[in-house]
Amino acid sequence: MNKFIPLIISGVIAVGAVGCEEPPSRTSADAPSGTTENVNAPTKETAEKTQEDATGQVRKDQIESDIRAREQRNNATGGDAQRADADLESEVRGKLEANLPASQLTVDAKEGALTVAGTVPTQEQLNKIPTLAQEIKGVKSVKVEAKVAPAQPNSNTNNQPGQ
């Protein structure tokens, strides 16, 4: 029995480690689930909902609190310490969400190299992605695979000629 308990515990730990693969961080629930996923322009309703959520005071407070906590933790470890990919993804996602309303972006990090995919409503927002991401300590490079896709009319409207 004494040998059986460590065996069970090590089995649970091994299974848990396999399930710990973090998905990319997303700026909205409608953002692509990965950086290789094909993306389409959001509907106008979805874009408005995403923008409303991203610009709400509660969400801004959450993002600022999250960034502050990460900066404090980073400073406690020496400031320029090696950053975990999940931390970079989360912090860059928060930065993009706060500064690029109505965007639907996915952030993936591998050893400090970021890939940002998804859609933004304007070229101006697309151009801001690398600059905003580079403001986060630990980001070594930024590859932008996002595209400009203004919101489309809702799919339940009739787009037939003459109406």
PLY file of the C-alpha trace (Angstrom):
ply
format ascii 1.0
element vertex 163
property float x
property float y
property float z
element edge 162
property int vertex1
property int vertex2
end_header
0.00 0.00 0.00
2.85 2.40 0.81
4.29 1.95 -2.70
0.89 2.28 -4.35
0.15 5.86 -3.16
3.30 7.43 -4.70
2.51 5.58 -7.93
-1.00 7.07 -8.05
0.28 10.55 -7.21
2.98 10.43 -9.89
0.40 9.22 -12.43
-1.91 12.12 -11.61
0.97 14.59 -11.92
2.01 13.14 -15.30
-1.55 13.37 -16.66
-1.88 16.91 -15.30
1.36 18.00 -16.99
0.09 16.84 -20.37
-3.09 18.85 -19.94
-1.22 22.06 -19.06
-0.61 23.20 -22.64
-1.78 26.80 -22.61
-3.90 28.02 -25.52
-2.95 31.35 -27.10
-4.25 34.45 -25.34
-7.20 36.17 -27.07
-8.52 39.75 -26.91
-12.14 38.60 -27.16
-14.17 35.41 -27.04
-14.72 35.73 -30.79
-11.01 35.99 -31.62
-9.44 33.05 -33.47
-8.54 30.11 -31.23
-5.05 29.97 -32.74
-2.67 32.00 -34.87
-3.02 29.63 -37.82
-6.82 29.73 -37.94
-8.43 31.46 -40.92
-10.17 34.61 -39.81
-13.17 36.45 -41.14
-14.47 39.92 -40.47
-16.73 40.04 -37.43
-20.36 41.05 -37.73
-21.17 44.62 -36.80
-23.01 43.39 -33.70
-20.01 41.31 -32.57
-17.59 44.19 -33.16
-19.77 46.59 -31.18
-20.08 44.11 -28.30
-16.31 43.51 -28.27
-15.58 47.23 -28.30
-18.10 47.89 -25.53
-16.51 45.18 -23.37
-12.95 46.33 -24.04
-13.68 49.98 -23.33
-15.83 49.44 -20.23
-14.42 50.81 -16.97
-14.51 47.43 -15.21
-12.49 45.80 -17.99
-10.00 48.69 -18.08
-9.53 48.36 -14.32
-8.97 44.60 -14.68
-6.40 45.07 -17.44
-4.52 47.78 -15.54
-4.50 45.67 -12.37
-3.23 42.65 -14.27
-0.45 44.65 -15.95
0.55 46.26 -12.62
0.72 42.86 -10.90
2.85 41.39 -13.68
5.20 44.40 -13.63
5.60 44.10 -9.85
6.33 40.39 -10.14
8.78 41.03 -12.99
10.55 43.76 -11.01
10.79 41.47 -7.97
12.64 38.90 -10.09
15.17 41.41 -11.39
13.23 43.37 -13.99
14.67 41.82 -17.12
14.31 38.18 -16.08
13.30 35.57 -18.61
9.53 35.85 -18.98
7.23 32.86 -19.26
5.44 32.61 -22.60
2.03 32.57 -20.90
2.88 35.81 -19.06
3.96 37.50 -22.29
0.82 36.33 -24.08
-1.45 37.57 -21.32
0.27 40.92 -20.87
0.44 41.67 -24.61
-3.18 40.56 -25.02
-4.22 42.98 -22.28
-2.21 45.80 -23.84
-3.77 45.17 -27.26
-7.28 44.80 -25.84
-7.01 48.10 -23.96
-5.60 50.03 -26.93
-7.28 48.43 -29.95
-11.02 48.32 -29.26
-13.15 46.06 -31.47
-10.11 43.97 -32.37
-10.28 40.19 -32.36
-6.69 39.10 -31.85
-4.89 35.99 -30.70
-1.41 36.24 -29.18
0.99 33.29 -29.15
4.50 33.44 -27.64
7.46 31.10 -28.07
10.60 32.10 -26.15
9.82 35.81 -26.44
8.85 35.71 -30.13
5.21 36.76 -30.52
2.76 35.97 -33.27
-0.39 38.11 -33.36
-3.23 36.95 -35.61
-6.88 37.87 -36.09
-8.63 41.01 -37.25
-8.65 44.74 -36.50
-11.15 47.23 -37.92
-8.62 49.73 -39.34
-5.15 49.94 -40.88
-4.16 52.38 -38.13
-4.87 49.73 -35.48
-2.95 47.11 -37.47
0.07 49.43 -37.59
-0.02 49.87 -33.78
0.28 46.14 -32.98
4.11 45.82 -33.12
4.70 49.05 -31.19
2.27 48.13 -28.41
3.65 44.59 -28.12
7.27 45.78 -27.97
6.41 47.92 -24.91
6.17 44.72 -22.84
9.43 43.58 -21.22
10.59 40.24 -22.56
9.16 40.58 -26.08
12.00 39.87 -28.51
10.13 39.99 -31.81
6.61 40.48 -33.13
5.19 38.78 -36.21
1.84 40.28 -37.23
-0.43 37.93 -39.14
-3.54 39.97 -38.39
-5.52 41.63 -41.13
-7.80 44.62 -41.49
-11.42 43.50 -41.59
-14.05 46.15 -40.87
-17.21 44.82 -39.26
-19.73 43.40 -41.70
-23.49 43.92 -41.55
-25.26 41.32 -39.43
-25.92 38.10 -41.30
-29.66 38.22 -40.59
-30.19 41.32 -42.77
-31.42 40.99 -46.33
-28.86 42.15 -48.87
-31.04 41.58 -51.91
-31.04 44.20 -54.67
-33.97 46.59 -54.67
-34.66 46.31 -50.95
0 1
1 2
2 3
3 4
4 5
5 6
6 7
7 8
8 9
9 10
10 11
11 12
12 13
13 14
14 15
15 16
16 17
17 18
18 19
19 20
20 21
21 22
22 23
23 24
24 25
25 26
26 27
27 28
28 29
29 30
30 31
31 32
32 33
33 34
34 35
35 36
36 37
37 38
38 39
39 40
40 41
41 42
42 43
43 44
44 45
45 46
46 47
47 48
48 49
49 50
50 51
51 52
52 53
53 54
54 55
55 56
56 57
57 58
58 59
59 60
60 61
61 62
62 63
63 64
64 65
65 66
66 67
67 68
68 69
69 70
70 71
71 72
72 73
73 74
74 75
75 76
76 77
77 78
78 79
79 80
80 81
81 82
82 83
83 84
84 85
85 86
86 87
87 88
88 89
89 90
90 91
91 92
92 93
93 94
94 95
95 96
96 97
97 98
98 99
99 100
100 101
101 102
102 103
103 104
104 105
105 106
106 107
107 108
108 109
109 110
110 111
111 112
112 113
113 114
114 115
115 116
116 117
117 118
118 119
119 120
120 121
121 122
122 123
123 124
124 125
125 126
126 127
127 128
128 129
129 130
130 131
131 132
132 133
133 134
134 135
135 136
136 137
137 138
138 139
139 140
140 141
141 142
142 143
143 144
144 145
145 146
146 147
147 148
148 149
149 150
150 151
151 152
152 153
153 154
154 155
155 156
156 157
157 158
158 159
159 160
160 161
161 162
